[in-house]
């Protein structure tokens, strides 16, 4: 779900909750869960959502576009990250309505975990 390289943390999340389930048919709740998942992964490395510099958002249906935007910009209010947004024909699971790929800059001192 996440990779560290050159001071950046690259994170890609869907709207699965801690039990691995989607809020079926609810793009708003899936967007909220995506961003909560992204926040948790960035916080593991000592960052915050304020460190996110770029996002690519994939939405499966135009009907979920506006709810996704409301939630997204509710989290990124002051200085939102650069964003690319796409409406796609499908994602990895037929229950997945939203996927967000985020890049956070956490500083040059960030080191990847030993594998």
C-alpha positions as CSV (number, residue, x, y, z in Angstrom):
1,X,0.0,0.0,0.0
2,X,2.9,2.4,0.5
3,X,6.5,3.0,-0.7
4,X,9.1,5.4,0.6
5,X,11.7,6.9,-1.8
6,X,13.7,10.1,-1.8
7,X,11.8,11.7,1.0
8,X,8.4,10.9,-0.5
9,X,5.8,8.4,0.6
10,X,3.7,7.0,-2.2
11,X,0.3,5.6,-1.0
12,X,-2.6,4.1,-2.8
13,X,-5.8,3.2,-1.0
14,X,-9.3,2.2,-1.6
15,X,-12.3,2.6,0.6
16,X,-12.0,-0.7,2.5
17,X,-12.4,-0.5,6.2
18,X,-10.3,-2.3,8.8
19,X,-12.4,-5.5,8.2
20,X,-11.7,-5.3,4.4
21,X,-15.2,-4.3,3.5
22,X,-16.5,-1.5,1.3
23,X,-19.5,0.8,2.1
24,X,-21.5,-0.7,-0.8
25,X,-22.8,1.8,-3.3
26,X,-21.7,4.8,-1.2
27,X,-19.0,6.8,-2.9
28,X,-19.0,9.4,-0.1
29,X,-18.2,6.9,2.6
30,X,-15.6,5.1,0.4
31,X,-13.9,8.4,-0.3
32,X,-13.8,9.2,3.5
33,X,-12.4,5.7,4.2
34,X,-9.8,6.1,1.4
35,X,-8.5,9.3,2.9
36,X,-8.6,7.9,6.4
37,X,-6.5,5.0,5.2
38,X,-4.0,7.4,3.4
39,X,-3.8,9.5,6.6
40,X,-3.0,6.4,8.7
41,X,-0.2,5.3,6.4
42,X,1.4,8.8,6.2
43,X,1.1,9.2,10.0
44,X,3.1,5.9,10.4
45,X,6.0,7.7,8.8
46,X,5.5,10.8,11.0
47,X,3.6,12.9,8.5
48,X,0.1,14.4,8.2
49,X,-2.3,15.0,5.3
50,X,-0.8,18.5,5.1
51,X,2.3,16.8,3.6
52,X,0.3,15.4,0.6
53,X,1.5,17.2,-2.5
54,X,-0.3,15.2,-5.2
55,X,-3.3,12.9,-5.6
56,X,-4.7,10.9,-8.4
57,X,-8.4,10.1,-7.8
58,X,-10.2,7.3,-9.7
59,X,-14.0,7.3,-9.5
60,X,-16.1,4.6,-11.2
61,X,-19.3,6.6,-11.9
62,X,-20.1,10.2,-12.5
63,X,-22.8,9.9,-9.8
64,X,-20.1,9.6,-7.2
65,X,-18.1,12.6,-8.5
66,X,-19.7,15.4,-6.5
67,X,-19.8,13.4,-3.2
68,X,-16.1,12.5,-3.7
69,X,-15.2,16.2,-4.2
70,X,-17.1,17.3,-1.1
71,X,-15.3,14.8,1.1
72,X,-11.9,15.3,-0.6
73,X,-11.9,19.1,-0.3
74,X,-13.3,18.7,3.3
75,X,-10.0,17.1,4.2
76,X,-7.8,19.3,2.1
77,X,-9.2,22.8,2.9
78,X,-6.4,25.3,3.0
79,X,-3.9,24.2,0.4
80,X,-5.1,21.2,-1.4
81,X,-2.6,19.0,-3.2
82,X,-2.2,19.0,-7.0
83,X,-4.9,16.6,-8.2
84,X,-5.6,14.5,-11.3
85,X,-9.1,13.0,-11.4
86,X,-10.4,10.3,-13.7
87,X,-13.7,8.6,-14.2
88,X,-12.9,5.0,-15.0
89,X,-14.8,2.0,-16.1
90,X,-13.9,-0.1,-13.1
91,X,-11.4,-0.7,-10.4
92,X,-9.9,-3.9,-8.8
93,X,-13.2,-4.9,-7.1
94,X,-16.7,-4.4,-8.5
95,X,-17.6,-3.0,-5.0
96,X,-14.8,-0.4,-5.2
97,X,-16.1,3.0,-6.3
98,X,-13.1,5.3,-5.4
99,X,-9.4,4.8,-5.3
100,X,-6.9,7.5,-4.4
101,X,-3.2,7.5,-5.1
102,X,-1.4,10.1,-2.9
103,X,2.2,11.3,-2.7
104,X,3.4,13.0,0.5
105,X,6.7,14.8,0.9
106,X,8.1,13.9,4.3
107,X,11.6,15.3,4.1
108,X,15.0,14.2,3.0
109,X,15.7,12.4,6.3
110,X,12.9,9.9,5.7
111,X,14.3,6.4,5.4
112,X,12.5,3.3,4.0
113,X,12.1,0.4,6.4
114,X,14.6,-2.4,6.2
115,X,13.3,-5.3,4.2
